[in-house]
Amino acid sequence: VQLQASGGGSVQAGGSLRLSCAVSGGTFSRFAMGWFRQAPGKEREFVAGIGRNSRNINYSDSVKGRSTVSRDNAKKTVFLEMDSLKLEDTAVYYCAADATAILTTPVSVKSTRYDYWGQGTQVTVSS
């Protein structure tokens, strides 16, 4: 299973970005998907996640209300749209797949739950 994240870049505070994560290999529709981020000198943290059928969705408090996670099972892709970006959103963003999730499993916020990881895409927010 391979995950390829894209869509990062440099943006001014208040702007928006849409991250994508394309998954190859495995059965995408069976994966719960998560987005994590890691800023310099900080631990990796959960940002958002979406269950297998998009019914279970979870956001961290830091992005709730200004981010939307979605998935397209036909295209084997998960998205994270972030609006009203803040300086503190600057980080490398990673997508991850939980291959053992069942339909009723709440989306996990723990990185150890996820089996596969993408390479990360840099998001830099400037003033």
C-alpha angles and dihedrals in degrees: 000000000000129000122199117192121197142159101075123132146124119307137165121251110276093031131114139239134185116211122199132197119194117199126205127185125025124047107299094195089062094055127091106213131215139187120214133175137203125199122198111284093007135100122257110269137195116254108171141335140192130202128233096273097029093250095108112061129165133184133188115244089245093066103023112125096021102055135065126197119197141159140211108207092189091057093037090231136129123201137203117195114192123191133183090028118204132204089251091061088073107119146104107280120214131191120211139186127222103205096184098056119125125205094265096043112117112235107266122233092198117100090210089066092066122087104192132038137193124226096256134246123233120239116189120185118193133186 
